[in-house]
């Protein structure tokens, strides 16, 4: 059961990081950075990567059974 709780927590954290990343990509600073360098700011990229990774790990921890079956 603790694995499922950690998985749900990672799902929540991943969703929050993705929302922050999407909001950061629409910010003025990111728009200016994209205009001059052709890519968004590092902060935006890390929010998006971290959010996606946390969501994927959270999904696996929540829905994929893990552990030895006794019996």
PDB file of N, CA, C and O in Angstrom:
ATOM      1  N   UNK A   1       0.804  -1.209   0.000  1.00  0.00           N
ATOM      2  CA  UNK A   1       0.000   0.000   0.000  1.00  0.00           C
ATOM      3  C   UNK A   1       0.849   1.277   0.000  1.00  0.00           C
ATOM      4  O   UNK A   1       0.451   2.252  -0.636  1.00  0.00           O
ATOM      5  N   UNK A   2       2.016   1.316   0.693  1.00  0.00           N
ATOM      6  CA  UNK A   2       2.812   2.543   0.649  1.00  0.00           C
ATOM      7  C   UNK A   2       3.260   2.885  -0.771  1.00  0.00           C
ATOM      8  O   UNK A   2       3.402   4.059  -1.112  1.00  0.00           O
ATOM      9  N   UNK A   3       3.483   1.856  -1.600  1.00  0.00           N
ATOM     10  CA  UNK A   3       3.895   2.122  -2.979  1.00  0.00           C
ATOM     11  C   UNK A   3       2.814   2.897  -3.711  1.00  0.00           C
ATOM     12  O   UNK A   3       3.117   3.829  -4.456  1.00  0.00           O
ATOM     13  N   UNK A   4       1.571   2.530  -3.512  1.00  0.00           N
ATOM     14  CA  UNK A   4       0.465   3.216  -4.179  1.00  0.00           C
ATOM     15  C   UNK A   4       0.363   4.663  -3.699  1.00  0.00           C
ATOM     16  O   UNK A   4       0.099   5.556  -4.504  1.00  0.00           O
ATOM     17  N   UNK A   5       0.566   4.908  -2.417  1.00  0.00           N
ATOM     18  CA  UNK A   5       0.499   6.267  -1.877  1.00  0.00           C
ATOM     19  C   UNK A   5       1.612   7.136  -2.466  1.00  0.00           C
ATOM     20  O   UNK A   5       1.380   8.292  -2.817  1.00  0.00           O
ATOM     21  N   UNK A   6       2.805   6.582  -2.573  1.00  0.00           N
ATOM     22  CA  UNK A   6       3.914   7.326  -3.175  1.00  0.00           C
ATOM     23  C   UNK A   6       3.617   7.590  -4.649  1.00  0.00           C
ATOM     24  O   UNK A   6       3.911   8.672  -5.157  1.00  0.00           O
ATOM     25  N   UNK A   7       3.038   6.612  -5.332  1.00  0.00           N
ATOM     26  CA  UNK A   7       2.675   6.786  -6.735  1.00  0.00           C
ATOM     27  C   UNK A   7       1.671   7.904  -6.928  1.00  0.00           C
ATOM     28  O   UNK A   7       1.806   8.708  -7.850  1.00  0.00           O
ATOM     29  N   UNK A   8       0.667   7.965  -6.070  1.00  0.00           N
ATOM     30  CA  UNK A   8      -0.341   9.032  -6.166  1.00  0.00           C
ATOM     31  C   UNK A   8       0.311  10.384  -5.889  1.00  0.00           C
ATOM     32  O   UNK A   8       0.012  11.371  -6.562  1.00  0.00           O
ATOM     33  N   UNK A   9       1.200  10.429  -4.901  1.00  0.00           N
ATOM     34  CA  UNK A   9       1.899  11.687  -4.601  1.00  0.00           C
ATOM     35  C   UNK A   9       2.736  12.137  -5.802  1.00  0.00           C
ATOM     36  O   UNK A   9       2.780  13.326  -6.118  1.00  0.00           O
ATOM     37  N   UNK A  10       3.399  11.191  -6.469  1.00  0.00           N
ATOM     38  CA  UNK A  10       4.187  11.543  -7.652  1.00  0.00           C
ATOM     39  C   UNK A  10       3.287  12.025  -8.791  1.00  0.00           C
ATOM     40  O   UNK A  10       3.665  12.920  -9.547  1.00  0.00           O
ATOM     41  N   UNK A  11       2.108  11.437  -8.911  1.00  0.00           N
ATOM     42  CA  UNK A  11       1.162  11.903  -9.928  1.00  0.00           C
ATOM     43  C   UNK A  11       0.777  13.361  -9.674  1.00  0.00           C
ATOM     44  O   UNK A  11       0.718  14.166 -10.603  1.00  0.00           O
ATOM     45  N   UNK A  12       0.519  13.686  -8.421  1.00  0.00           N
ATOM     46  CA  UNK A  12       0.133  15.059  -8.071  1.00  0.00           C
ATOM     47  C   UNK A  12       1.291  16.019  -8.322  1.00  0.00           C
ATOM     48  O   UNK A  12       1.108  17.077  -8.924  1.00  0.00           O
ATOM     49  N   UNK A  13       2.478  15.646  -7.860  1.00  0.00           N
ATOM     50  CA  UNK A  13       3.658  16.501  -8.059  1.00  0.00           C
ATOM     51  C   UNK A  13       3.953  16.670  -9.548  1.00  0.00           C
ATOM     52  O   UNK A  13       4.276  17.770  -9.998  1.00  0.00           O
ATOM     53  N   UNK A  14       3.843  15.585 -10.311  1.00  0.00           N
ATOM     54  CA  UNK A  14       4.079  15.665 -11.747  1.00  0.00           C
ATOM     55  C   UNK A  14       3.101  16.589 -12.439  1.00  0.00           C
ATOM     56  O   UNK A  14       3.486  17.363 -13.316  1.00  0.00           O
ATOM     57  N   UNK A  15       1.826  16.512 -12.047  1.00  0.00           N
ATOM     58  CA  UNK A  15       0.821  17.393 -12.645  1.00  0.00           C
ATOM     59  C   UNK A  15       1.110  18.854 -12.309  1.00  0.00           C
ATOM     60  O   UNK A  15       0.979  19.730 -13.164  1.00  0.00           O
ATOM     61  N   UNK A  16       1.504  19.115 -11.067  1.00  0.00           N
ATOM     62  CA  UNK A  16       1.825  20.490 -10.663  1.00  0.00           C
ATOM     63  C   UNK A  16       3.028  21.011 -11.439  1.00  0.00           C
ATOM     64  O   UNK A  16       3.016  22.148 -11.911  1.00  0.00           O
ATOM     65  N   UNK A  17       4.066  20.192 -11.574  1.00  0.00           N
ATOM     66  CA  UNK A  17       5.254  20.623 -12.323  1.00  0.00           C
ATOM     67  C   UNK A  17       4.923  20.893 -13.789  1.00  0.00           C
ATOM     68  O   UNK A  17       5.433  21.847 -14.376  1.00  0.00           O
ATOM     69  N   UNK A  18       4.072  20.058 -14.379  1.00  0.00           N
ATOM     70  CA  UNK A  18       3.681  20.298 -15.771  1.00  0.00           C
ATOM     71  C   UNK A  18       2.909  21.605 -15.918  1.00  0.00           C
ATOM     72  O   UNK A  18       3.114  22.345 -16.880  1.00  0.00           O
ATOM     73  N   UNK A  19       2.029  21.886 -14.972  1.00  0.00           N
ATOM     74  CA  UNK A  19       1.276  23.147 -15.019  1.00  0.00           C
ATOM     75  C   UNK A  19       2.232  24.334 -14.896  1.00  0.00           C
ATOM     76  O   UNK A  19       2.108  25.313 -15.632  1.00  0.00           O
ATOM     77  N   UNK A  20       3.188  24.246 -13.963  1.00  0.00           N
ATOM     78  CA  UNK A  20       4.183  25.315 -13.830  1.00  0.00           C
ATOM     79  C   UNK A  20       4.997  25.461 -15.128  1.00  0.00           C
ATOM     80  O   UNK A  20       5.262  26.577 -15.575  1.00  0.00           O
ATOM     81  N   UNK A  21       5.382  24.351 -15.716  1.00  0.00           N
ATOM     82  CA  UNK A  21       6.156  24.397 -16.955  1.00  0.00           C
ATOM     83  C   UNK A  21       5.384  25.016 -18.095  1.00  0.00           C
ATOM     84  O   UNK A  21       5.935  25.803 -18.865  1.00  0.00           O
ATOM     85  N   UNK A  22       4.113  24.671 -18.214  1.00  0.00           N
ATOM     86  CA  UNK A  22       3.280  25.245 -19.275  1.00  0.00           C
ATOM     87  C   UNK A  22       3.081  26.731 -19.040  1.00  0.00           C
ATOM     88  O   UNK A  22       3.144  27.526 -19.978  1.00  0.00           O
ATOM     89  N   UNK A  23       2.838  27.116 -17.775  1.00  0.00           N
ATOM     90  CA  UNK A  23       2.701  28.549 -17.468  1.00  0.00           C
ATOM     91  C   UNK A  23       4.006  29.297 -17.711  1.00  0.00           C
ATOM     92  O   UNK A  23       3.993  30.427 -18.199  1.00  0.00           O
ATOM     93  N   UNK A  24       5.131  28.672 -17.374  1.00  0.00           N
ATOM     94  CA  UNK A  24       6.430  29.317 -17.580  1.00  0.00           C
ATOM     95  C   UNK A  24       6.735  29.466 -19.073  1.00  0.00           C
ATOM     96  O   UNK A  24       7.400  30.420 -19.478  1.00  0.00           O
ATOM     97  N   UNK A  25       6.254  28.533 -19.884  1.00  0.00           N
ATOM     98  CA  UNK A  25       6.515  28.637 -21.323  1.00  0.00           C
ATOM     99  C   UNK A  25       5.734  29.782 -21.955  1.00  0.00           C
ATOM    100  O   UNK A  25       6.102  30.277 -23.021  1.00  0.00           O
ATOM    101  N   UNK A  26       4.658  30.200 -21.297  1.00  0.00           N
ATOM    102  CA  UNK A  26       3.876  31.326 -21.796  1.00  0.00           C
ATOM    103  C   UNK A  26       4.296  32.659 -21.188  1.00  0.00           C
ATOM    104  O   UNK A  26       3.692  33.691 -21.482  1.00  0.00           O
ATOM    105  N   UNK A  27       5.324  32.647 -20.343  1.00  0.00           N
ATOM    106  CA  UNK A  27       5.746  33.875 -19.682  1.00  0.00           C
ATOM    107  C   UNK A  27       6.526  34.770 -20.642  1.00  0.00           C
ATOM    108  O   UNK A  27       7.005  34.326 -21.685  1.00  0.00           O
ATOM    109  N   UNK A  28       6.638  36.017 -20.268  1.00  0.00           N
ATOM    110  CA  UNK A  28       7.353  37.001 -21.094  1.00  0.00           C
ATOM    111  C   UNK A  28       8.835  36.634 -21.198  1.00  0.00           C
ATOM    112  O   UNK A  28       9.431  36.730 -22.271  1.00  0.00           O
ATOM    113  N   UNK A  29       9.426  36.211 -20.070  1.00  0.00           N
ATOM    114  CA  UNK A  29      10.849  35.852 -20.076  1.00  0.00           C
ATOM    115  C   UNK A  29      11.136  34.698 -21.022  1.00  0.00           C
ATOM    116  O   UNK A  29      12.137  34.707 -21.738  1.00  0.00           O
ATOM    117  N   UNK A  30      10.262  33.716 -21.024  1.00  0.00           N
ATOM    118  CA  UNK A  30      10.451  32.570 -21.907  1.00  0.00           C
ATOM    119  C   UNK A  30      10.238  32.973 -23.365  1.00  0.00           C
ATOM    120  O   UNK A  30      10.939  32.495 -24.257  1.00  0.00           O
ATOM    121  N   UNK A  31       9.273  33.849 -23.599  1.00  0.00           N
ATOM    122  CA  UNK A  31       9.023  34.327 -24.971  1.00  0.00           C
ATOM    123  C   UNK A  31      10.241  35.080 -25.509  1.00  0.00           C
ATOM    124  O   UNK A  31      10.620  34.908 -26.668  1.00  0.00           O
ATOM    125  N   UNK A  32      10.856  35.918 -24.661  1.00  0.00           N
ATOM    126  CA  UNK A  32      12.040  36.673 -25.083  1.00  0.00           C
ATOM    127  C   UNK A  32      13.202  35.717 -25.334  1.00  0.00           C
ATOM    128  O   UNK A  32      13.918  35.847 -26.327  1.00  0.00           O
ATOM    129  N   UNK A  33      13.387  34.757 -24.429  1.00  0.00           N
ATOM    130  CA  UNK A  33      14.451  33.768 -24.599  1.00  0.00           C
ATOM    131  C   UNK A  33      14.254  32.978 -25.884  1.00  0.00           C
ATOM    132  O   UNK A  33      15.205  32.719 -26.621  1.00  0.00           O
ATOM    133  N   UNK A  34      13.009  32.600 -26.143  1.00  0.00           N
ATOM    134  CA  UNK A  34      12.722  31.842 -27.363  1.00  0.00           C
ATOM    135  C   UNK A  34      12.988  32.681 -28.614  1.00  0.00           C
ATOM    136  O   UNK A  34      13.463  32.166 -29.626  1.00  0.00           O
ATOM    137  N   UNK A  35      12.681  33.960 -28.538  1.00  0.00           N
ATOM    138  CA  UNK A  35      12.894  34.838 -29.683  1.00  0.00           C
ATOM    139  C   UNK A  35      14.377  34.927 -30.031  1.00  0.00           C
ATOM    140  O   UNK A  35      14.746  34.861 -31.203  1.00  0.00           O
ATOM    141  N   UNK A  36      15.226  35.077 -29.016  1.00  0.00           N
ATOM    142  CA  UNK A  36      16.649  35.264 -29.277  1.00  0.00           C
ATOM    143  C   UNK A  36      17.409  33.949 -29.463  1.00  0.00           C
ATOM    144  O   UNK A  36      18.312  33.873 -30.297  1.00  0.00           O
ATOM    145  N   UNK A  37      17.058  32.926 -28.705  1.00  0.00           N
ATOM    146  CA  UNK A  37      17.834  31.686 -28.778  1.00  0.00           C
ATOM    147  C   UNK A  37      17.135  30.570 -29.539  1.00  0.00           C
ATOM    148  O   UNK A  37      17.775  29.595 -29.933  1.00  0.00           O
ATOM    149  N   UNK A  38      15.843  30.697 -29.748  1.00  0.00           N
ATOM    150  CA  UNK A  38      15.102  29.663 -30.455  1.00  0.00           C
ATOM    151  C   UNK A  38      14.612  28.543 -29.552  1.00  0.00           C
ATOM    152  O   UNK A  38      13.965  27.606 -30.020  1.00  0.00           O
ATOM    153  N   UNK A  39      14.915  28.632 -28.257  1.00  0.00           N
ATOM    154  CA  UNK A  39      14.443  27.610 -27.329  1.00  0.00           C
ATOM    155  C   UNK A  39      13.955  28.279 -26.047  1.00  0.00           C
ATOM    156  O   UNK A  39      14.396  29.380 -25.716  1.00  0.00           O
ATOM    157  N   UNK A  40      13.054  27.624 -25.327  1.00  0.00           N
ATOM    158  CA  UNK A  40      12.569  28.198 -24.066  1.00  0.00           C
ATOM    159  C   UNK A  40      13.661  28.195 -22.996  1.00  0.00           C
ATOM    160  O   UNK A  40      14.731  27.622 -23.197  1.00  0.00           O
ATOM    161  N   UNK A  41      13.388  28.830 -21.873  1.00  0.00           N
ATOM    162  CA  UNK A  41      14.382  28.898 -20.796  1.00  0.00           C
ATOM    163  C   UNK A  41      14.634  27.513 -20.211  1.00  0.00           C
ATOM    164  O   UNK A  41      13.798  26.618 -20.330  1.00  0.00           O
ATOM    165  N   UNK A  42      15.781  27.347 -19.586  1.00  0.00           N
ATOM    166  CA  UNK A  42      16.131  26.070 -18.963  1.00  0.00           C
ATOM    167  C   UNK A  42      15.132  25.694 -17.873  1.00  0.00           C
ATOM    168  O   UNK A  42      14.778  24.525 -17.718  1.00  0.00           O
ATOM    169  N   UNK A  43      14.680  26.699 -17.118  1.00  0.00           N
ATOM    170  CA  UNK A  43      13.723  26.454 -16.039  1.00  0.00           C
ATOM    171  C   UNK A  43      12.450  25.817 -16.596  1.00  0.00           C
ATOM    172  O   UNK A  43      11.926  24.863 -16.021  1.00  0.00           O
ATOM    173  N   UNK A  44      11.961  26.340 -17.701  1.00  0.00           N
ATOM    174  CA  UNK A  44      10.752  25.803 -18.321  1.00  0.00           C
ATOM    175  C   UNK A  44      10.962  24.364 -18.756  1.00  0.00           C
ATOM    176  O   UNK A  44      10.109  23.508 -18.522  1.00  0.00           O
ATOM    177  N   UNK A  45      12.082  24.100 -19.382  1.00  0.00           N
ATOM    178  CA  UNK A  45      12.369  22.752 -19.874  1.00  0.00           C
ATOM    179  C   UNK A  45      12.456  21.771 -18.712  1.00  0.00           C
ATOM    180  O   UNK A  45      11.937  20.659 -18.805  1.00  0.00           O
ATOM    181  N   UNK A  46      13.111  22.169 -17.606  1.00  0.00           N
ATOM    182  CA  UNK A  46      13.242  21.270 -16.460  1.00  0.00           C
ATOM    183  C   UNK A  46      11.902  21.019 -15.779  1.00  0.00           C
ATOM    184  O   UNK A  46      11.647  19.908 -15.314  1.00  0.00           O
ATOM    185  N   UNK A  47      11.040  22.037 -15.713  1.00  0.00           N
ATOM    186  CA  UNK A  47       9.697  21.823 -15.170  1.00  0.00           C
ATOM    187  C   UNK A  47       8.941  20.793 -16.008  1.00  0.00           C
ATOM    188  O   UNK A  47       8.297  19.897 -15.462  1.00  0.00           O
ATOM    189  N   UNK A  48       9.019  20.919 -17.318  1.00  0.00           N
ATOM    190  CA  UNK A  48       8.294  19.999 -18.193  1.00  0.00           C
ATOM    191  C   UNK A  48       8.862  18.582 -18.129  1.00  0.00           C
ATOM    192  O   UNK A  48       8.107  17.612 -18.063  1.00  0.00           O
ATOM    193  N   UNK A  49      10.188  18.459 -18.147  1.00  0.00           N
ATOM    194  CA  UNK A  49      10.820  17.140 -18.069  1.00  0.00           C
ATOM    195  C   UNK A  49      10.545  16.492 -16.710  1.00  0.00           C
ATOM    196  O   UNK A  49      10.184  15.317 -16.639  1.00  0.00           O
ATOM    197  N   UNK A  50      10.717  17.255 -15.644  1.00  0.00           N
ATOM    198  CA  UNK A  50      10.471  16.720 -14.302  1.00  0.00           C
ATOM    199  C   UNK A  50       9.020  16.314 -14.104  1.00  0.00           C
ATOM    200  O   UNK A  50       8.737  15.277 -13.504  1.00  0.00           O
ATOM    201  N   UNK A  51       8.105  17.128 -14.604  1.00  0.00           N
ATOM    202  CA  UNK A  51       6.690  16.800 -14.485  1.00  0.00           C
ATOM    203  C   UNK A  51       6.327  15.538 -15.246  1.00  0.00           C
ATOM    204  O   UNK A  51       5.598  14.688 -14.736  1.00  0.00           O
ATOM    205  N   UNK A  52       6.830  15.415 -16.459  1.00  0.00           N
ATOM    206  CA  UNK A  52       6.549  14.218 -17.259  1.00  0.00           C
ATOM    207  C   UNK A  52       7.149  12.978 -16.604  1.00  0.00           C
ATOM    208  O   UNK A  52       6.501  11.933 -16.556  1.00  0.00           O
ATOM    209  N   UNK A  53       8.372  13.079 -16.101  1.00  0.00           N
ATOM    210  CA  UNK A  53       9.012  11.933 -15.452  1.00  0.00           C
ATOM    211  C   UNK A  53       8.261  11.522 -14.190  1.00  0.00           C
ATOM    212  O   UNK A  53       8.045  10.334 -13.951  1.00  0.00           O
ATOM    213  N   UNK A  54       7.863  12.502 -13.384  1.00  0.00           N
ATOM    214  CA  UNK A  54       7.121  12.186 -12.154  1.00  0.00           C
ATOM    215  C   UNK A  54       5.781  11.544 -12.481  1.00  0.00           C
ATOM    216  O   UNK A  54       5.350  10.621 -11.789  1.00  0.00           O
ATOM    217  N   UNK A  55       5.118  12.025 -13.531  1.00  0.00           N
ATOM    218  CA  UNK A  55       3.844  11.421 -13.929  1.00  0.00           C
ATOM    219  C   UNK A  55       4.020   9.973 -14.373  1.00  0.00           C
ATOM    220  O   UNK A  55       3.229   9.108 -14.000  1.00  0.00           O
ATOM    221  N   UNK A  56       5.038   9.712 -15.156  1.00  0.00           N
ATOM    222  CA  UNK A  56       5.264   8.345 -15.650  1.00  0.00           C
ATOM    223  C   UNK A  56       5.591   7.402 -14.498  1.00  0.00           C
ATOM    224  O   UNK A  56       5.027   6.311 -14.408  1.00  0.00           O
ATOM    225  N   UNK A  57       6.496   7.815 -13.620  1.00  0.00           N
ATOM    226  CA  UNK A  57       6.851   6.971 -12.477  1.00  0.00           C
ATOM    227  C   UNK A  57       5.639   6.789 -11.559  1.00  0.00           C
ATOM    228  O   UNK A  57       5.392   5.693 -11.056  1.00  0.00           O
ATOM    229  N   UNK A  58       4.894   7.861 -11.349  1.00  0.00           N
ATOM    230  CA  UNK A  58       3.696   7.776 -10.516  1.00  0.00           C
ATOM    231  C   UNK A  58       2.656   6.830 -11.089  1.00  0.00           C
ATOM    232  O   UNK A  58       2.016   6.087 -10.345  1.00  0.00           O
ATOM    233  N   UNK A  59       2.481   6.849 -12.400  1.00  0.00           N
ATOM    234  CA  UNK A  59       1.538   5.929 -13.033  1.00  0.00           C
ATOM    235  C   UNK A  59       1.955   4.480 -12.806  1.00  0.00           C
ATOM    236  O   UNK A  59       1.129   3.642 -12.444  1.00  0.00           O
ATOM    237  N   UNK A  60       3.223   4.189 -13.016  1.00  0.00           N
ATOM    238  CA  UNK A  60       3.707   2.827 -12.805  1.00  0.00           C
ATOM    239  C   UNK A  60       3.566   2.406 -11.352  1.00  0.00           C
ATOM    240  O   UNK A  60       3.121   1.293 -11.071  1.00  0.00           O
ATOM    241  N   UNK A  61       3.940   3.283 -10.423  1.00  0.00           N
ATOM    242  CA  UNK A  61       3.863   2.924  -9.014  1.00  0.00           C
ATOM    243  C   UNK A  61       2.420   2.753  -8.548  1.00  0.00           C
ATOM    244  O   UNK A  61       2.149   1.964  -7.643  1.00  0.00           O
ATOM    245  N   UNK A  62       1.509   3.477  -9.152  1.00  0.00           N
ATOM    246  CA  UNK A  62       0.115   3.404  -8.738  1.00  0.00           C
ATOM    247  C   UNK A  62      -0.603   2.205  -9.328  1.00  0.00           C
ATOM    248  O   UNK A  62      -1.381   1.548  -8.635  1.00  0.00           O
ATOM    249  N   UNK A  63      -0.356   1.912 -10.592  1.00  0.00           N
ATOM    250  CA  UNK A  63      -1.182   0.935 -11.284  1.00  0.00           C
ATOM    251  C   UNK A  63      -0.512  -0.401 -11.613  1.00  0.00           C
ATOM    252  O   UNK A  63      -1.206  -1.366 -11.934  1.00  0.00           O
ATOM    253  N   UNK A  64       0.812  -0.482 -11.541  1.00  0.00           N
ATOM    254  CA  UNK A  64       1.493  -1.741 -11.861  1.00  0.00           C
ATOM    255  C   UNK A  64       1.812  -2.454 -10.548  1.00  0.00           C
ATOM    256  O   UNK A  64       2.513  -1.901  -9.701  1.00  0.00           O
ATOM    257  N   UNK A  65       1.306  -3.668 -10.374  1.00  0.00           N
ATOM    258  CA  UNK A  65       1.577  -4.389  -9.120  1.00  0.00           C
ATOM    259  C   UNK A  65       3.067  -4.721  -9.010  1.00  0.00           C
ATOM    260  O   UNK A  65       3.728  -5.039  -9.999  1.00  0.00           O
ATOM    261  N   UNK A  66       3.567  -4.638  -7.796  1.00  0.00           N
ATOM    262  CA  UNK A  66       4.982  -4.870  -7.544  1.00  0.00           C
ATOM    263  C   UNK A  66       5.120  -5.680  -6.265  1.00  0.00           C
ATOM    264  O   UNK A  66       4.337  -5.518  -5.330  1.00  0.00           O
ATOM    265  N   UNK A  67       6.081  -6.517  -6.232  1.00  0.00           N
ATOM    266  CA  UNK A  67       6.353  -7.280  -5.019  1.00  0.00           C
ATOM    267  C   UNK A  67       6.151  -8.760  -5.233  1.00  0.00           C
ATOM    268  O   UNK A  67       5.608  -9.200  -6.247  1.00  0.00           O
ATOM    269  N   UNK A  68       6.597  -9.506  -4.263  1.00  0.00           N
ATOM    270  CA  UNK A  68       6.451 -10.962  -4.343  1.00  0.00           C
ATOM    271  C   UNK A  68       5.098 -11.379  -3.800  1.00  0.00           C
ATOM    272  O   UNK A  68       4.577 -10.832  -2.827  1.00  0.00           O
ATOM    273  N   UNK A  69       4.569 -12.356  -4.469  1.00  0.00           N
ATOM    274  CA  UNK A  69       3.326 -12.921  -3.954  1.00  0.00           C
ATOM    275  C   UNK A  69       3.684 -14.108  -3.078  1.00  0.00           C
ATOM    276  O   UNK A  69       4.437 -14.992  -3.485  1.00  0.00           O
ATOM    277  N   UNK A  70       3.148 -14.116  -1.895  1.00  0.00           N
ATOM    278  CA  UNK A  70       3.425 -15.225  -0.975  1.00  0.00           C
ATOM    279  C   UNK A  70       2.289 -16.225  -1.055  1.00  0.00           C
ATOM    280  O   UNK A  70       1.137 -15.871  -1.305  1.00  0.00           O
ATOM    281  N   UNK A  71       2.626 -17.417  -0.848  1.00  0.00           N
ATOM    282  CA  UNK A  71       1.548 -18.385  -0.829  1.00  0.00           C
ATOM    283  C   UNK A  71       1.802 -19.615  -1.548  1.00  0.00           C
ATOM    284  O   UNK A  71       0.943 -20.496  -1.587  1.00  0.00           O
TER     285      UNK A  71
END
